[in-house]
């Protein structure tokens, strides 16, 4: 398992969503996140898995 983390901006670009949407996903535990040095970070592996899942759903 990789320890690569993505910033909020990187996740927004990958998923084509707004920062407020990605923050909501984090609050609702749709995406795991950690707060580090006042920055929200997301596990890259999980973001890519979410992206593949959403493509299968056609979203």
ROSE-4610 file (N, C-alpha, C; in Angstrom, 1 decimal, always signed):
// ROSE-4610
residu = [X/X/X/X/X/X/X/X/X/X/X/X/X/X/X/X/X/X/X/X/X/X/X/X/X/X/X/X/X/X/X/X/X/X/X/X/X/X/X/X/X/X/X/X/X/X/X/X/X/X/X/X/X/X/X/X/X/X/X/X/X/X/X/X/X/X/X/X/X/X/X/X/X/X/X/X/X/X/X/X/X/X/X/X/X/X/X/X/X/X/X/X/X/X/X/X/X/X/X/X/X/X/X/X/X/X/X/X/X/X/X/X/X/X/X/X/X/X/X/X/X/X/X/X/X/X/X/X/X/X/X/X/X/X/X/X/X/X/X/X/X/X/X/X/X/X/X/X/X/X/X/X/X/X/X/X/X/X/X/X/X/X/X/X/X/X/X/X/X/X/X/X/X/X/X/X/X]
num = [1/1/1/2/2/2/3/3/3/4/4/4/5/5/5/6/6/6/7/7/7/8/8/8/9/9/9/10/10/10/11/11/11/12/12/12/13/13/13/14/14/14/15/15/15/16/16/16/17/17/17/18/18/18/19/19/19/20/20/20/21/21/21/22/22/22/23/23/23/24/24/24/25/25/25/26/26/26/27/27/27/28/28/28/29/29/29/30/30/30/31/31/31/32/32/32/33/33/33/34/34/34/35/35/35/36/36/36/37/37/37/38/38/38/39/39/39/40/40/40/41/41/41/42/42/42/43/43/43/44/44/44/45/45/45/46/46/46/47/47/47/48/48/48/49/49/49/50/50/50/51/51/51/52/52/52/53/53/53/54/54/54/55/55/55/56/56/56/57/57/57/58/58/58/59/59/59]
x = [+0.8/+0.0/+0.9/+0.5/+1.3/+0.9/+1.9/+1.7/+1.5/+1.4/+1.3/+0.0/+0.1/-1.0/-1.3/-2.5/-2.9/-3.5/-3.2/-3.8/-5.3/-6.0/-7.3/-7.4/-6.5/-6.5/-6.3/-5.4/-5.1/-6.3/-7.0/-8.2/-9.3/-9.5/-10.5/-10.2/-8.9/-8.6/-8.9/-8.5/-8.7/-10.1/-10.9/-12.3/-13.2/-12.7/-13.4/-14.6/-14.3/-15.2/-14.7/-15.6/-15.2/-14.6/-13.8/-13.3/-14.4/-15.5/-16.5/-17.1/-17.2/-17.7/-16.8/-15.5/-14.5/-14.4/-14.6/-14.6/-15.8/-17.0/-18.2/-18.0/-17.3/-17.0/-16.2/-15.2/-14.4/-15.2/-16.1/-16.9/-17.9/-18.4/-19.3/-18.6/-17.3/-16.5/-16.6/-16.9/-16.9/-15.4/-14.6/-13.1/-12.4/-11.4/-10.6/-9.7/-9.5/-8.6/-8.0/-6.9/-6.2/-5.9/-5.9/-5.5/-4.1/-3.2/-1.8/-1.3/-0.8/-0.3/-1.3/-2.6/-3.7/-4.0/-3.7/-4.0/-4.7/-5.7/-6.4/-5.7/-5.4/-4.7/-5.5/-5.4/-6.2/-5.2/-5.4/-4.6/-4.9/-3.8/-3.9/-4.6/-4.2/-4.8/-6.3/-6.8/-8.3/-8.9/-8.3/-8.9/-9.0/-7.9/-8.0/-9.0/-9.2/-10.2/-11.6/-11.8/-13.1/-13.3/-12.3/-12.4/-12.9/-12.3/-12.6/-14.1/-14.5/-15.8/-16.8/-16.5/-17.5/-17.6/-16.5/-16.5/-17.5/-17.4/-18.3/-19.7/-20.0/-21.4/-21.8/-20.8/-21.1/-21.3/-20.6/-20.7/-19.5]
y = [-1.2/+0.0/+1.2/+2.2/+3.4/+4.4/+5.2/+6.3/+7.6/+7.7/+8.9/+9.6/+10.9/+11.7/+12.8/+13.1/+14.2/+15.4/+16.6/+17.8/+17.9/+18.8/+19.1/+19.5/+20.4/+20.9/+19.7/+18.8/+17.7/+16.8/+16.5/+15.7/+16.4/+17.7/+18.4/+18.2/+18.4/+18.2/+16.8/+15.8/+14.4/+14.1/+14.5/+14.1/+15.1/+16.2/+17.3/+17.8/+18.0/+18.5/+19.8/+20.5/+21.7/+21.4/+22.3/+22.0/+21.8/+22.5/+22.3/+20.9/+20.3/+19.0/+17.9/+18.1/+17.2/+17.2/+18.4/+18.5/+17.8/+17.9/+17.2/+15.7/+15.2/+13.8/+13.4/+14.2/+13.9/+13.8/+14.8/+14.9/+13.7/+13.3/+12.1/+10.8/+10.8/+9.6/+8.8/+9.6/+9.0/+8.9/+9.8/+9.8/+9.9/+9.1/+9.3/+10.5/+11.2/+12.4/+12.5/+13.3/+13.6/+15.1/+15.8/+17.2/+17.2/+17.8/+17.9/+19.3/+20.0/+21.4/+22.3/+22.2/+23.0/+22.7/+21.5/+21.2/+19.8/+19.7/+18.4/+17.6/+16.3/+15.4/+14.1/+13.5/+12.3/+11.2/+10.0/+8.9/+8.7/+8.8/+8.7/+7.4/+6.3/+5.0/+5.1/+5.6/+5.7/+6.6/+7.7/+8.7/+8.0/+7.3/+6.6/+5.5/+4.8/+3.8/+4.4/+5.6/+6.3/+6.7/+7.2/+7.7/+6.5/+5.4/+4.2/+3.8/+3.8/+3.4/+4.4/+5.7/+6.7/+6.6/+6.2/+6.0/+4.8/+3.8/+2.6/+3.0/+4.0/+4.4/+5.5/+5.9/+6.9/+8.3/+8.6/+10.0/+10.8]
z = [+0.0/+0.0/+0.0/-0.8/-1.0/+0.1/+0.5/+1.4/+0.8/-0.6/-1.3/-0.9/-0.6/-0.3/-1.3/-1.5/-2.5/-1.7/-2.2/-1.6/-2.1/-1.4/-1.8/-3.3/-3.7/-5.1/-6.1/-5.8/-6.6/-6.8/-5.6/-5.7/-6.5/-6.3/-7.1/-8.6/-9.0/-10.4/-10.9/-10.1/-10.5/-10.7/-9.7/-9.7/-10.4/-10.8/-11.4/-10.5/-9.3/-8.3/-7.6/-7.0/-6.3/-4.9/-4.4/-3.0/-2.0/-2.1/-1.1/-1.2/-2.4/-2.6/-2.0/-2.3/-1.8/-0.3/+0.3/+1.8/+2.3/+1.6/+2.1/+2.0/+0.9/+0.8/+2.0/+2.4/+3.6/+4.9/+5.0/+6.2/+6.3/+5.1/+5.1/+5.0/+5.1/+5.0/+3.7/+2.6/+1.3/+0.8/+1.3/+1.0/+2.4/+2.6/+3.9/+3.7/+4.8/+4.8/+6.1/+6.1/+7.3/+7.3/+8.4/+8.5/+9.0/+8.2/+8.5/+8.2/+9.2/+9.0/+8.4/+8.9/+8.4/+6.9/+6.5/+5.1/+5.1/+4.2/+4.1/+3.1/+3.5/+2.6/+2.4/+1.2/+0.9/+0.4/+0.8/+0.3/-1.2/-2.0/-3.5/-3.9/-3.3/-3.7/-3.6/-2.5/-2.3/-3.3/-3.6/-4.5/-5.9/-6.3/-7.6/-7.6/-6.5/-6.4/-6.5/-5.9/-6.0/-7.4/-8.1/-9.5/-10.4/-10.2/-11.0/-10.7/-9.5/-9.1/-9.7/-9.6/-10.2/-11.7/-12.4/-13.8/-14.2/-13.4/-13.6/-13.4/-12.5/-12.3/-13.3/-14.1/-15.1/-14.6/-13.5/-12.9/-13.2]
